[in-house]
Amino acid sequence: MSLHHHHLKLPPYQKRRNHATTVERKKQLTLGLRMSSEREYPTLPEGLKPMEHQIAGHAFFDTTDSVGLLKSLDDASVLKPAGKVLCGLREIKFYEQVQSATTETDLLPLKDVIPRFLGHTKLPVDGKLLEFIKLSDLTHGMHEPCIMDVKIGCRTWDPQASEEKRRAEESKYQACKQNYGFCIPGFQVYSIANGRRMRYGKDYGKKLTEVTAKDAFRKFLNFDSGLCRQLLMQFLSDLWTIQKWARTQTTFRLYASSVLLVYDARRLKPVLQYQSKSLSSSSSKLTSCNTSTCPTGTDTSSTGSSPLGGPSSTPETPTGGEIEPLQHYFKIQRSHSAFNNYEEDMKAMRENYVFMRDNLVGSYENKIWASARMIDFAHAFPAEDSNIDSNYLQGIESLVKIFEEFLKECELENCPKGGVP
């Protein structure tokens, strides 16, 4: 119901003039358009439109003069408003530093885990000339993009923030930030179970606790339809890269910076179906054979090599891209006894995550359909000492740990029944 008519108590059959029909209103809500029925899109340059899938930050019509993300219809890019002058300059400088890096060890790893910087430009919006930062669209080509914004750091105010700003920031998302060193301003997910797009905003994120925060990730990852190794491994391959960088870098102090988790639910559906079918087939084989006659892909005997293809084993390189991605994972199906060595296995997996990811993705899907990217650098400040950014590190460590726990849960749940006890 519109705020303008909240006081009117109309019978359900009575239509309001100059307002969208019930069907049209439902369509607007489904599309997630944050505008009243009496307003139109702002006047934009040709080939641009408001970003439909924006899930955090200031969007169009949040306030009377707010400007949100723009999507280019001509190429795979988005345009982010530079905002306040100093914040915009700071963010542009950050992207330019990373883009021009050639030998700097604190900058080079970032090229793989931030959106591609495509420059900055000024564009007229409703007659006003505004500065925009042009970046690659992380959802380009996705049919059902699931997006989560995870703001990293217990402290989200920068050194130049006023006392009022500091108090305001410290009062928000307290439970999440205190327990994990991050918070979740919002996310959207295309639910495989009910076929609807679900959106969760700031009000939802502010109520999350130590327990319910993990439930939010479960919703986002469509866990009610199945735990997917392939999805978790694609995210972890990026998160481990960010974690490794945060453990050593001493160049920046990042405040109110986020990690954006993105995947395509349309691509997840067949993978879950394939995984379920393969595991069912693998389980039936295990129940009808012993360890000396089981197929290589499901061998759970001790061979002295790591169950996760770690340093003690020599994984074969796929030839011709014919190996099914989950075939490799059947080699790491673990029995209850092998599961006691999970921490060692996880260490081996981290050291070989690129190989693991390529095996997961390369033959079944011809490109990666899930990624984690660092975004929002308007409050990136140069470090004043040679110490690591412990505020950022705490948050990314917690995020990685949660996804590793999910992977552990996934391995245990998907372990073929009938294996070695």
Secondary structure, DSSP 4 states (H G I P E B T S, - for coil): --GGGTT----TTPPPTTS--HHHHHHHHHHT--S-TT-------TTEEE-TT--SS--TTSSTT----EEESSSSEEEEE--SHHHHHHHHHHHHHHHH-SS-TTTGGGGGTSPPEEEEEEEEETTEEEEEEEEE-TTTT-SSEEEEEEEE-S----TT--HHHHHHHHTSSHHHHHHHSEEEEEEEEE-TTT--EEEE-HHHHHT--TTHHHHHHHHHTTGGG---HHHHHHHHHHHHHHHHHHTT--SEEE-SEEEEEEEEHHHHHHHHHHHHHHHHHHHHHHHT--TTTS-GGG--S--SS-TT--TTS-PPPPSTT-S-HHHHHHTT---TTGGGGHHHHHHHHHHTHHHHHHHHHTTTSSS--EEEEEE--TTEEE-SSSS--HHHHHHHHHHHHHHHHHHHHHHHHHSPTTS--
